[in-house]
């Protein structure tokens, strides 16, 4: 992901809009390696999320830590999504194998 693509995804990311897992992974990786984009994300976070939360609750004003936690949660959610995707794919393939095997048994008259 390049810096321009990253910058166009800052708002959707902070608004927790759904992104394809590959796009979210690329976004998180870019945030980890590009200091300039991370700084821009931090500014948007403070303006969009941080000040809104501080206005409505007794949360800490340590926006940098809050952003790191926000990114960590997004990474954790992505990891869970990838795990469940693997499980779902395994179940689908197993069901397809059982279906094909059942059809073969029906065709040869054993079922």
N, C-alpha and C positions, 0 to 999 in steps of 0.2 A: 504494500500500500504506500502511495506517495503522500506527501504533505497536503496537497490539495484535496485528495480523496478523504483523508483523515479529517480535515477541517470541515468538510461538508457533512460529516457524520457526528460531529460534536453535539449539536442540538438534539438529534434523534437519540443518541446514546444517553444524554443527560435526562431526556424525557422518558427514558426506558421504553422507547419504541422498539418493536421487534425487529431484529436483524437476522439474516441468515447466519448460522453458526460460523461459517468460513469468514464472513465479513467481520463479525464480532471478534473472532480470533486475530484477524489481521489488524483490527483497530487496537486491540489490547497490546499486541506485539509492537506496533508502531509507537504507542504511548510510552512503552518501556524503553525504546531505543532513541527516540527523537526528542531531545530536550526542548526544542522550540515549540513543537506541537504539544508536548506535555504542559509547558507553561501556558499556552493558549487555552488548553483544556481546563487548567486550573483557574484561569481568569473567568471563563464561562461558568465553571462550577461555582465559584464564589458569588458571581452575579445572579445566576439563575437558581441555584439550589441553596447555597449557603445562607444568603441573606433572607430568603423566603423562610427557611427552617428556623433561623435565629429569631425572626419576627414572631413566629407562631409557637415557639417552644423554649424550653430552658436548655437547649443543646449548647455544647461548647462552641466557641468561635475559632477553634483550631481547624480551619478549613483544609489545610494541607493534609492533616491526618484523616479528616473526613473523606477527602477525595481518594486517598490511598485505600481506605476501607471500601469505598464505593467501587473502585477498580478491582479490588480483591474479590468482592462479592460477585461482580460480573464474571470474573475468571472462574470462580467456583461454580457459578450457575452454568457456564459454558462446559465445564468439566462434567457436571452431572448430565447435561444434555447429551454430550458425546457418549457417556456411559449408557444412558437409556436408549440412545440411537443404536448402539451396538446390540443391546438386548433385543430391541424391537426387530432389527434386521435378522438376528438369529432365530427368533420365533417365526418370522415370515418365511425364511428359507426352510425351516423345519416343517412348517405346514405345507409348503409346496412339495417337499420331498414325500411327505405322507400322502398327499393328494395324487401325485404321480404314481407312487407305489400302489395305491388303492385302485387306480385306473388300470394299471397293468394286471393286477390280480383279477379284476372284473373281466378284462379282455381275454384272459386265458381260462376263465371260468373257475378260479379257485376262491372267489369271494362272493 
